Amino acid sequence: YGPSDGPGDQIVIHQAYTLQYSELHEQAAWVLYRITAEQLQTSVSRTDDFRPDEAVALGSALLEDYRGSGFDRGHMAPVAAMAWSVEVISESFLLSNISPQEPGFNRGIWRDLEARVRDWANLHGEVFVVTGPVLQEQLPRIGPNEVSVPEYYYKVVVDLQPPEIEGVGFILPNGSADQLLGRYAVTIDSVEAVTGFDF
């Protein structure tokens, strides 16, 4: 796992994604999921049923943590990649899979990157993704549970299909990512250096 392992941190396994919940920051330190071209052929309607994750032993963030904060409830495992089943898309709205994002970021370049990853899944047949906030000390907090507001988000995308393994990383600033998407592409080693995780 990584250096964010702390008191109360927990690995949580859902049907279509797995995460490590950071109790200190009240959100996932990382979320791992797989997207296949086959899954993307099915699309069910959004459920928008944001709710706490009862699988988090010490309790996840709550809806009131985000209410009136000015931040979007940004998905880590994205809705559009989970739309192949009603149960799976509903699980994507668990608050363990959510992080506070600036509205322009969530609805702009973050959404664009999620769409690009789906394009890669269609092109390669399958990709694996690890994504999350860059969690560190002394971040701003929102809500009664003091959910950390990250300054940066990362995403690592890997194609493990033959003939060769390919991968790319991204590090994007929360709220000020106004360059072309390619400007935020980095090596996976660079993401490891920033997050402390070994992918």
C-alpha positions in Angstrom: 0.0 0.0 0.0 1.7 3.2 0.9 2.7 5.8 3.5 -0.9 7.0 4.1 -1.5 3.8 6.1 -2.7 5.2 9.4 -4.9 4.5 12.3 -8.3 3.3 11.1 -7.2 3.0 7.5 -9.0 0.2 5.7 -9.1 -1.7 2.4 -12.7 -1.8 1.2 -13.7 -4.1 -1.7 -16.8 -3.3 -3.7 -18.1 -5.1 -6.8 -16.3 -3.0 -9.4 -13.6 -1.1 -7.4 -11.3 -1.5 -4.4 -10.1 1.4 -2.3 -8.0 2.2 0.7 -10.0 4.5 3.0 -8.0 7.1 4.9 -9.7 7.8 8.2 -7.5 10.8 8.8 -8.7 12.5 5.6 -12.2 10.9 5.4 -11.8 9.7 1.8 -9.9 7.1 -0.3 -6.2 7.4 -0.6 -6.5 5.3 -3.8 -9.2 3.7 -5.8 -8.4 0.8 -8.2 -10.8 -0.2 -10.9 -10.8 -2.0 -14.3 -12.6 -0.8 -17.4 -13.3 -3.1 -20.4 -14.6 -2.3 -23.8 -17.3 -4.8 -23.2 -18.5 -3.1 -20.1 -18.7 0.2 -22.0 -21.2 -1.3 -24.4 -23.9 -1.1 -21.6 -25.1 2.1 -20.0 -27.7 2.3 -17.2 -29.0 5.6 -15.9 -27.3 7.5 -13.1 -28.7 6.8 -9.6 -27.3 9.9 -7.9 -27.8 8.1 -4.6 -24.9 9.6 -2.7 -24.6 8.0 0.7 -22.1 6.9 3.4 -20.2 3.7 2.9 -21.3 1.2 5.5 -18.4 -1.0 4.7 -16.0 1.6 6.3 -15.6 0.3 9.8 -15.1 3.7 11.5 -17.6 5.5 9.3 -17.1 7.3 6.0 -17.8 10.9 5.2 -21.4 12.0 5.3 -23.6 14.1 3.0 -23.5 17.0 5.4 -19.8 17.2 5.1 -20.3 18.4 1.5 -23.5 20.4 1.9 -22.9 24.1 1.4 -19.1 23.7 1.0 -19.0 24.9 -2.6 -17.2 21.7 -3.6 -18.5 19.1 -6.0 -18.7 15.5 -4.8 -16.1 14.3 -7.2 -16.0 10.6 -8.1 -12.7 8.6 -8.1 -14.2 5.5 -9.8 -16.3 7.5 -12.4 -20.0 7.0 -13.0 -19.6 6.5 -16.7 -17.1 3.6 -16.2 -19.5 2.0 -13.7 -22.6 2.2 -15.9 -22.7 -1.4 -16.9 -24.9 -2.5 -13.9 -27.5 -0.7 -11.7 -25.8 -2.1 -8.6 -22.3 -1.1 -9.7 -23.3 2.4 -10.7 -25.1 2.8 -7.3 -21.9 1.7 -5.5 -20.0 4.5 -7.3 -22.0 7.0 -5.3 -20.8 5.7 -1.9 -19.0 8.6 -0.2 -15.8 6.5 0.2 -15.4 7.0 -3.6 -15.9 10.7 -3.4 -13.5 13.6 -2.8 -14.1 17.4 -2.7 -13.3 18.9 -6.1 -13.6 22.4 -7.4 -16.7 22.5 -9.6 -14.8 23.7 -12.7 -12.2 21.0 -12.2 -14.7 18.2 -11.7 -16.9 19.2 -14.6 -13.9 20.2 -16.8 -10.5 18.5 -17.1 -11.3 15.7 -14.6 -14.3 14.7 -16.7 -12.2 15.0 -19.9 -9.6 12.7 -18.5 -12.2 10.1 -17.5 -13.5 10.2 -21.0 -10.0 9.7 -22.4 -9.5 6.7 -20.2 -12.7 5.2 -21.5 -11.4 5.8 -25.1 -8.2 3.9 -24.2 -10.3 1.0 -22.7 -12.2 0.8 -26.0 -9.0 1.0 -28.0 -7.1 -1.6 -26.0 -10.0 -3.8 -24.8 -9.1 -3.3 -21.1 -7.2 -0.9 -18.8 -6.6 -0.8 -15.1 -6.7 2.6 -13.3 -5.5 3.7 -9.9 -6.7 7.2 -8.9 -7.1 9.4 -6.0 -6.3 12.6 -4.1 -2.7 13.6 -3.1 -3.2 13.5 0.6 -0.8 15.4 2.9 -0.8 17.2 6.2 -2.5 20.5 6.8 -5.0 20.4 4.0 -8.1 22.6 4.3 -11.1 20.7 5.7 -14.8 20.8 5.2 -17.8 19.5 7.1 -18.3 18.2 10.7 -16.1 15.2 9.8 -13.3 17.4 8.5 -12.9 16.0 5.1 -9.6 17.1 3.6 -9.7 19.2 0.4 -6.8 18.0 -1.8 -4.6 20.4 -3.8 -3.9 17.7 -6.4 -5.3 14.5 -7.9 -3.5 11.7 -9.7 -4.5 9.0 -12.1 -2.4 6.0 -13.3 -3.7 4.1 -16.3 -2.1 0.8 -17.4 -2.7 -1.5 -20.4 -1.6 -5.0 -19.5 -2.7 -6.6 -22.8 0.0 -8.1 -25.1 2.1 -7.3 -27.1 3.5 -4.8 -24.6 2.6 -3.2 -21.3 1.9 0.5 -21.6 1.1 3.1 -18.9 0.8 6.8 -18.2 0.3 8.9 -15.1 -1.4 12.3 -14.6 -1.1 14.8 -11.8 -3.7 17.6 -11.9 -4.2 20.7 -9.6 -7.7 20.8 -8.1 -9.2 24.0 -9.5 -6.5 25.4 -11.7 -6.0 22.8 -14.4 -6.5 25.0 -17.4 -3.9 23.6 -19.8 -4.4 20.9 -22.4 -4.8 17.5 -20.8 -1.4 16.3 -22.2 0.4 19.0 -20.2 -0.5 17.0 -17.0 0.7 13.7 -18.3 3.7 12.4 -16.4 5.6 9.1 -15.9 4.2 6.6 -13.4 7.4 7.0 -11.5 6.6 10.7 -11.1 3.2 9.8 -9.6 4.9 7.4 -7.2 7.3 10.1 -6.1 4.4 12.5 -5.3 2.1 10.0 -3.6 4.6 7.6 -2.0 2.7 4.7 -3.5 4.4 1.9 -5.5 2.2 1.1 -8.4 
